[in-house]
Amino acid sequence: MKTTRRAFIGTSVAAGGLALIGPGAVRAQEAAADPAPEQKLKVAHVGVGGKGSSDTLDLANGNLTQALCDIDRRTLDKMAAELRERGQSDFRLYTDYREMFEKEKDLDAVTISTPDHNHAPAALLAMEQDIAVFVQKPFAHTIYECRLMTTMARQRGLASQMGNQGNSNSRLREAVEVLHAGTIGKVRELHVWTNRPVWPQGMDRPAGEDQIPDYLDWEAFIGPAPMRPYKGDRTYHDFNWRGWIDFGCGAIGDMACHTLNMPSWGLELGYPTSFWLEDSSELKTEAFPHWTIVRYEFPERVSKVTGETLPALSMTWYDGNDEHMHRPPADLFPDGNVPRTGSLMIGDAGVMVSPGDYGTDYILFPEDKFAEFEAPERTIPRTSGHMSEFVNAVKGGPAALSNFEIAGFLSEVVLVGCLALHTDKKVEWDGPNMRAVNAPELAPYIDKAYRAGWELPGRDILAI
């Protein structure tokens, strides 16, 4: 019934003069004051604070919110009030997404913007009900979860999108086209870095236990992770969960889905063949370190865009905040200016620097060579927005360009960097089979254990 309803939405929108085939259609749809009821998606939202606030409001705009879910009742009540002010009121409130998906049986799409460790369990429950999913970066908590989410979305033919919003920026897509065109020649060296974390890392678990506030569903916050005592002072909730291995993916997981995205797309990186932890601050059992430097090696590969052979490439990832900042050496930059966060691609015919978090700008060097540079012909469609691209896909339009086939793969490459923290070896990586060839000790981090009652749905479709 749900698939039929979505097909009707797509058909009725197209019949009304909106051909859902490109950004012009999206802009026309967004310009409508209030889409007809039959053109509105029935949507729900899991995690409605922080980045989840904008995700919720973006998808709720022009659609019908059926349910909100958040482990913090203060956050839940705040978002409910905001939606009511915007004219929506016929929705239910939950603190446990398992209960929400059990009771809400007529959803078309959902946003998932929880701590990282709850992304995959929530997304897979949704997809088992044929609900299209928009999930925040870093997509999932383990490499196996990434592969399973990608596999389920493919098998069920579901629209999907990851929340690395820079991916929909026209300037980012132009940078990708510049790299595809061979503007800076063959690239053999890549550097990517961030000024994160801006949350605590490098700590031990605090002793003792505090009383759980009456507004907090601690059971649902912990979800599939091992149970631990609640501690106040924002030890875990809110925001600071990012630095804890059980809940987050550290600075590399939080930011590389942004900063690595454009270079990965433009250079067609594929799976690395090896990786290792080059250096870091003190490693802790339960938290990510203050800073890390991780090396990746990517093999020679054939471009799917041009058919040319692309050379093997070495990538270095750096993270650390202002107190522990680690970045590429200044002498690698033609103008000596090292942005606080960004990426650097060194080719045999030029250099590209992309300053900032999201890959949405680029500078070409040497300056005299590229003084009169004109961007190549467009080969990648442009869009009016990241959520619009997702909504368009749900309604039968083209696949969003951070759909799970693309985002899941990128996130697997990102999470390899997290694996490097758990071994002192240079790891031989078999990406297609999710296997650390010479480091079996990494198996529990590639696919982890889940707490009883919070098991990972859908395991029967993907063996490891």
N, C-alpha and C positions, 0 to 999 in steps of 0.2 A: 504493500500500500504506500509506503514511504517513497520508494523509488518512483512509483507512478505519480505521486504528488510532485516530486521534484521535476520529473519530465514535463508535467503540466506547467509548472512555473516557467521552465525554459521555453516551452512552446508558446505560452501566453505572452511572455515578454517579447519574444521575437515577433509574434503576430502584431504586437502593439507598436512596432517600429524600432525595437532595439535588437539589432543583430548582435548577439553576444560573442563577438569575434575579435575584439580589440579594445584599446584604451578609449577610443571615441565612444563606444557603446557604454563603457563604464562611466565616463563623465556624464553622458546623457542620463544614465540611470540615477546617478547621484544628484543630478540637478532637479529631479522630480521632487516636488514638495512632499508628497506622501504616496509611495507606491500603493497600488490597489492591494487589498488583502490577499488575493490569490497569488500575488507576486512576492509576498513576504515570506522569508524563511522562519521556521520555528527554531529558536536557538536557546542555548544554555551556556553557562559560564562557570568554570571551576578555577577558583583563585581570582578574587576580584579586587585585591589591593596591589599596591606597587605598580609594576608594569601591567598587571592584570586589570587595573582600573581603566587604562586607555584601551586595552584589547576588548574589554567588555563593552565600553561605550561605542567603540568603532563598529563592532558587529551588531550591537543592539540598534544602531541607527538605521532606520528603514526596515527593520525586521521585528519579529514578535518574540520577546524574551519570555521563556516558559519557566526557567529555574535559575537560581543563583546558588553557588556553593562556595563556602570559605570556612576555614577552621576557626577563624576569629569572628565572633558574633558582632563586634564593634564594626569591623570592616564590612561585614555582610549587611548590617543595618544602614551603614552610610551609603553603600551602593544602591540598596533598595530605595532609599529616599531620593537619590539622584535620578534613578529611572522613573520614579513616580512623578518627579518634577518635569520629566520629559514626556509624560503622557502614557507611560506603561505601568500597569498595576496588576495584571492577571498572571502573576508568577509565584512560585513556591521557593522557600528558603531551606537550605540544607547545610550541614557542616561536614558530611561524609559523602564523597562522590559515589561510593558504592550504592548507598541508599538512593541517591538521585537517579542513577542510571537504572536501578531496579524499578523505580516508580514512574519515571518520565519515558514514555514509550512512543512518542510521536515527534522526535527531534530531527531536524535536518542538519544542524551544525552545532559545534561546541568550541569554545575557547578554553585552553588549559594553560594556566599561568601560575602554577604552584611551585614550590621548591622542586629542584630537579629530580629527586628520587621518586616523586609521585607522577611525573609526566607520563611514563610508559604505562603503568597500571591503569591510569585514568583514560588515556588515549585508546588503549586496547579494548577496554570495556565499551567505550563509545563505538569503536569500529566494528566490534562484534554485533552491534545493533545497526550497522550500516549508517552511522552518523559521520558526516564529514568533520575533520578535525583541523583546527588551527592551534598549534602548540608553540609555546615560547621556546627560544633557544635556552640551553644547548640541546634541545630536542629530547635527549634521554640521559640516563645516568650511567649506562654501560653500553659497550659496543654491541653486545647481543640484543639489548633492548632496541637499539637503532635499527638493526637488521630485521628484527621481528616486526616492528612498526611499519617499516618500508614494505616488507613482504605482505602483511595483512592489507595495507592500503592498496597494493597492486592487485592482489587476488580478488578483492571486493570491488575494485574499480571506483574507489572513493576519492573525492576531491580533498586536497590537503595543502597545508602551508605551514612553514616554520616562521617564527617571529623574528627573523633578522631583517628588519624593515629597510635597511640600506639597500638590500637586494633589488628593491623596486625603484630606486633612484635612477633617473636618466643619466646622470653623470657617471655613476658606477657602471651602468651597462655600456656607456661609451668607452670607459676605460678597458672593459673586457674586449670590446671590438678593436681597440687600439692594439692590444696584445695579440689578438687573433690575426691581425693584419701584419704582424711581424715588425712593427714600427721600431722596436728597440733590439731587433735581431733575436738570436738564440739566447735564452735565459738559462743560466746554470747556477745562479746564486740568488736566494730569496731570504729576506729577513722580515720577521713579523713581530710586533711588540705591543705591549699595553702598559699603561700606568696604574692598572689595578694590581692588587686588591684595594678597594676603599672600604673594606670590612676586615674584621680581625682574622688573621691566619697565624700559623706558627705557635699555637697554644696547646696546652694539655686540657683534658676534660676537668672541669671544676669539681671539687668535692662537695658532698652534701646534696640536699634536695630542698626545693622551695614548694610552697603550696601552689597548685595549679589554679590560675584565675578562673572565675566562674564563666567568663566569656570565651574561654579557649577550649577547643576539643583537642586535647593533647594526643589522644589515641589516633585521631585522624591526621594530625600533623606527623606523627612518627610513621604512620602508614606501613609500608613494607620493610622499613628499617628495623634493626633490633631495638627493643624498648630500652629507654634510658630515663633517669629521673629528670623532671622538669627543673630548670634553673631560670630565674628571672634576670633582670638587667639586660635584656635583649641578648642573652647568651646564644640562643638559637633563633627565637622568634621575636621580632620580625627581622628580615633582611640579612642577619648575620649567619644564617644557616649555610650560606655560600662557602664559608671557609671550612666547614666540617665534611669529612670524607663520606660519612653516612648519608648526608643530605644534599651536598652540592658537588660541583666539579672544579672548584677553585677558580683562579683568575683565567687560566687557559680555557676552561670550559665556558666560563661566563662571557669571554670576549672574543675568542678566536673564531666563533661562528660569524662574527662581524668582520674582524680585521683580516682573517685569512680568506674570507669568502671571495672577494674580487680576484686576488691572485690565483686562487685555486681554480676558479672558473676560467680566467683568462689564459692560464698556463696549462690547463687540462691535466692537473697533477696526477690523478689516479691514486692508488694505494702506495704508501711508502714501502720500501723493502727492508728498511732497518730504521731504528731510532734508539736514542739513549739520553740519559740525563747527563748533561755536560757539567752542570754546577747548580748549586742551590744553597739556601740557608739551611739550618738544621732541620732534618726530617723528623716529623712527629708521627705517632701511631694513628691519631684520630683526626688530625687537621692538616691542611695543605701548608706548605712552607711559606715564609714571607716572600721569597722570590725564587724563580727558577730560570734556567737556560736549558732548553731541550733541542736536540739535533734530530733532524729527519733526513733520510736519503730517499729520493724518488728515482725510479729507473727511466731509461730511454723509453719513449712511447710514440705512437703514431697519432697525429692530430685528427680528431673526428671532423674538424672544421675545414682544414686545408689538405689533409692527406700527407703532410710533410712529417718527417721524423723529428721529434723534439728530443733534445739532449737530456741526459741524466742531470738531476738538479739536487743541490744541497740546500736545506732550509734550516734556519735557526729561529727558535721562538724564545722571547724574553718577556718576563713579567716582574712586576715589583712597583710598589707605590712610591711617592716622592721621597720617603725615608729610605727605601731600599731599591731605588730605581736602577734598572739594568736595560740598556738599549744598545743598538749596534754602534760600533766605533764611528766617530765623526768623520774620519778620513774616507769612509765609504760613500759619503754624500758629496756630490760635486760642489755644492755651495757651502759645505760644512755645517749646514743647519739640520739638526736631528729633531724631528717632531716628538712631542711627548708620547704619542701613540701613533701607530700606522704600519705601513709596509714599504719595503724597498726591493725592487727587482732590478738586477744587474744583467744587462744583455750585452752581446758583442757589438751592438750598433747603437747603444744608448742606455739610459737609466730611467726608470720610472719610480717616483716617490709618491706614495698616497698618504698624505697626512690626515690624522683623525681616526676615530673609532670605526667608521662604517664603510670605508672604501669609496666614499662619495665625492672624492676629488682626486686629481692626479697632476703631477708636474713632470715634464720631460726634460732630460738633460742629454747632451750639452745644450745650453740655452741658445747659442748662436745657430746650431743646426736646426732646432725646432722653433725658431722665432716666427716663421711663417706657417707653422703646422696647421693643417686642417684635418679634422676628424674624418675617419674613413666612412664609407657608406654604411648606413644602419643595416644591421642584420638581426638585431634582437628587438622584439617589440617593446614599446614603451607603455607605461601604465600610469593611471592617475593615483594609485595608492596600493599599499601592500594588502590591506584588508579588502579593498575593492577587487583586487585580483583574485583573492580567495572566494569572495561572494560570487563573482562572475563564474568561477569554475564550478561552484556548487550548483549554480543555476544552469549548467550545461555548456558553459563557455570553455575556452582553452584552459589547459592545466596551468595553475599558478607556477611561477618560475623559481619558487623555493618549496615546491612540492616534495613529498617524502622521498621520492627517488633521488632527488638532488640533495635535499637537506640531510637525509639519513646518511648518505655517503660522506658529505662534508663533516658531519658530526662524528662519524667513525674515525676519520683522520684526526680530528681535534682530540678525541678521547684517547687516542694512542699516546698523546703527551701526558695524560694522567697516569697511564700504565707505567711510564718511565720512572715514576716516583717510587715504584715498588720493587725495583731490582737494580743492581749495580752493573748489569750486563749491557753490552750493545746488543739489542734484541733483533733477531732475524724475524721479520713479520710476514706472515702469510695472510694477507688481507682478505682474499676471497673466502678463506676458511676460518677466519677469525682466530688465528692460532699463532702464539709466540713460539716459534720452532725450537729455540734453544733456551726458553725460559718458562718451563711448566709452572713455576711458582706464580705466574700472572693469571692463571686460569680462573681463580676466584674473583678477579677484578674484571675479567672479560664478561663473565656471566656469574652473578652473585646469588646468594641465598635470599629467600623472602620469608618474612614473618608469617606465621600461621594466620589464616584469614585474609591475607593480603597477597596471595600468590599471583604470579604474573599470568594474565589470561593469554590464551592462544598459543601456548608452547607446542601444541601438537602439530603446528604447521611448519615449524622450523627446528630441526635437530642441530646440535652442536657437538 
